[in-house]
Amino acid sequence: MRQLLQRATARAAALVLASAALLAGAAGCDGGPTDMSGKDGSPGTAADSIHVTPRDGAKGVSRDAPIRVTVSEGRLERVAVRQIEAADPVDLPGRLSPDGKTWTPEPDAHPALAAKYGVDAVTRDDDGRRAARHTTFTTTVPAHRFIGYFTPENRATVGTGMIVSIGFNRQIKDRAAVQRAITVSAEPAVEVVGHWFGDRRLDFRPRRYWQPGTRVSVAMGLRDVQAAPGVYGIQHKTVTFTVGRSQISTVDAAAHTMRVREGGRLLATLPITAGAPNRTTYNGKMVVSEMYDVTRMNGSTVGFGGEYDIKDVPHALRLTTSGTFLHGNYWASPDTFGSRNTSHGCVGLRDVKGGSSSTPAGWFFDRTLIGDVVEVVHSNDRTVPPDNGLSGWNMNWTAWRQGSAV
């Protein structure tokens, strides 16, 4: 599952919650079943040996709080602690201990205030087996201030389905004032409208997918804007991104296929496995928002308890916040793909352990961009909600405009 540009270029453009050469995380599938349960050749439920401080999802972390990654088995192969959803994301410099068991920041390195960080770690044991973990934490925001965390990254090259999404760390009472302070413009010009999902998220998109080659600018003039009584913004920055080629992939859950089209031209029809009858895959248009060359998928993170825990899922593309991925699958028998649906709601492509560019999963990963659209049809499930990931294309234009505060 990856980019049309080469893998290195893709990773540089790859958005938000992953660092460039280090793509590893914790994830799960949210709507479908049984072949990731530790049965029928799946890799089982070994506990994760990677431990990260601060804990995953921690908020209000002080600049002086300890940051540490440790591993109880094997050695850390790579670690990155990167500021994400920032105009110019940078890695927090750090060092590995001589025994490869611990990573800590350099003595004088401290995270920025009012910033979100992603921690990506990959470990390798004595037999060469890899495991991955991805966590996030958010540093403290000064009292009575608010900040917006945005997608995509500055200077990214994205697919034509990219939606600008801004999440706020505090409740926004005056949505109109905040929305007026954010301008999303495009060249060539196209109407772009904002839509509020609740009081902490504002998304922007045009009526139809972006045209390839479009340059988009997001100007956030939030400094001193009052979002709620006594709560003021602290940001004043502009980020830009470029729309790459158009790649739209259609997953037919009933036919067990995925048709990949570039600029409307059919490139390939790939055999897939989708969500099993009791764990079906969402229908609808979903947008690739994260890319991992290897990630951990743990059923407990998406409500499946101990049904599966796979530490080295290759070629994983996130499609929804709730846990729908399109990913490589090496544990199912080859005849599964194209013939039956067996997943916990994800879409699986044939792969090998460790991943390979010569497999269907590797081929797709290498040509995918953040912002590419994957549409699922003929699944026995509802349409994905428009606020689950970057799924706003499932809302018609009239309804989208009605969600604007200006």
Rosetta blueprint (number, residue, H / E / L):
1 M L
2 R L
3 Q E
4 L L
5 L L
6 Q L
7 R H
8 A H
9 T H
10 A H
11 R H
12 A H
13 A H
14 A L
15 L L
16 V L
17 L L
18 A L
19 S L
20 A L
21 A L
22 L L
23 L L
24 A L
25 G L
26 A E
27 A E
28 G L
29 C L
30 D L
31 G L
32 G L
33 P L
34 T H
35 D H
36 M H
37 S L
38 G L
39 K L
40 D L
41 G L
42 S L
43 P L
44 G L
45 T L
46 A L
47 A L
48 D L
49 S L
50 I E
51 H E
52 V E
53 T E
54 P L
55 R L
56 D L
57 G L
58 A E
59 K E
60 G E
61 V E
62 S L
63 R L
64 D L
65 A L
66 P L
67 I L
68 R E
69 V E
70 T E
71 V E
72 S L
73 E L
74 G L
75 R E
76 L E
77 E E
78 R E
79 V E
80 A E
81 V E
82 R E
83 Q E
84 I E
85 E L
86 A L
87 A L
88 D L
89 P L
90 V L
91 D E
92 L L
93 P L
94 G E
95 R E
96 L E
97 S L
98 P L
99 D L
100 G L
101 K L
102 T E
103 W E
104 T E
105 P E
106 E L
107 P L
108 D L
109 A L
110 H L
111 P L
112 A L
113 L L
114 A L
115 A L
116 K E
117 Y E
118 G E
119 V E
120 D E
121 A E
122 V E
123 T E
124 R E
125 D L
126 D L
127 D L
128 G L
129 R L
130 R E
131 A E
132 A E
133 R E
134 H E
135 T E
136 T E
137 F E
138 T E
139 T E
140 T L
141 V L
142 P L
143 A L
144 H L
145 R E
146 F E
147 I L
148 G E
149 Y E
150 F E
151 T E
152 P L
153 E L
154 N L
155 R L
156 A E
157 T E
158 V E
159 G L
160 T L
161 G L
162 M L
163 I L
164 V E
165 S E
166 I E
167 G E
168 F E
169 N L
170 R L
171 Q L
172 I L
173 K L
174 D L
175 R H
176 A H
177 A H
178 V H
179 Q H
180 R H
181 A L
182 I E
183 T E
184 V E
185 S E
186 A E
187 E E
188 P L
189 A L
190 V L
191 E L
192 V E
193 V E
194 G E
195 H E
196 W E
197 F L
198 G L
199 D L
200 R L
201 R E
202 L E
203 D E
204 F E
205 R E
206 P E
207 R L
208 R L
209 Y L
210 W L
211 Q L
212 P L
213 G L
214 T L
215 R E
216 V E
217 S E
218 V E
219 A E
220 M E
221 G E
222 L L
223 R E
224 D L
225 V L
226 Q E
227 A E
228 A E
229 P L
230 G L
231 V E
232 Y E
233 G E
234 I L
235 Q L
236 H E
237 K E
238 T E
239 V E
240 T E
241 F E
242 T E
243 V E
244 G L
245 R L
246 S L
247 Q E
248 I E
249 S E
250 T E
251 V E
252 D E
253 A L
254 A L
255 A L
256 H L
257 T E
258 M E
259 R E
260 V E
261 R E
262 E E
263 G L
264 G L
265 R E
266 L E
267 L E
268 A E
269 T E
270 L E
271 P E
272 I E
273 T E
274 A L
275 G E
276 A L
277 P L
278 N L
279 R L
280 T L
281 T L
282 Y L
283 N E
284 G E
285 K E
286 M E
287 V E
288 V L
289 S L
290 E E
291 M E
292 Y E
293 D E
294 V E
295 T E
296 R E
297 M E
298 N E
299 G H
300 S H
301 T H
302 V H
303 G L
304 F L
305 G L
306 G L
307 E L
308 Y L
309 D E
310 I E
311 K E
312 D E
313 V E
314 P E
315 H E
316 A E
317 L E
318 R E
319 L L
320 T L
321 T L
322 S L
323 G L
324 T L
325 F E
326 L E
327 H E
328 G E
329 N E
330 Y L
331 W L
332 A L
333 S L
334 P H
335 D H
336 T H
337 F L
338 G L
339 S L
340 R L
341 N L
342 T L
343 S E
344 H L
345 G L
346 C L
347 V E
348 G E
349 L E
350 R E
351 D L
352 V L
353 K L
354 G L
355 G L
356 S L
357 S L
358 S L
359 T L
360 P H
361 A H
362 G H
363 W H
364 F H
365 F H
366 D L
367 R E
368 T L
369 L L
370 I L
371 G L
372 D L
373 V E
374 V E
375 E E
376 V E
377 V E
378 H L
379 S L
380 N L
381 D L
382 R L
383 T E
384 V L
385 P L
386 P L
387 D L
388 N L
389 G L
390 L L
391 S L
392 G H
393 W H
394 N H
395 M L
396 N L
397 W H
398 T H
399 A H
400 W H
401 R H
402 Q H
403 G L
404 S L
405 A L
406 V L
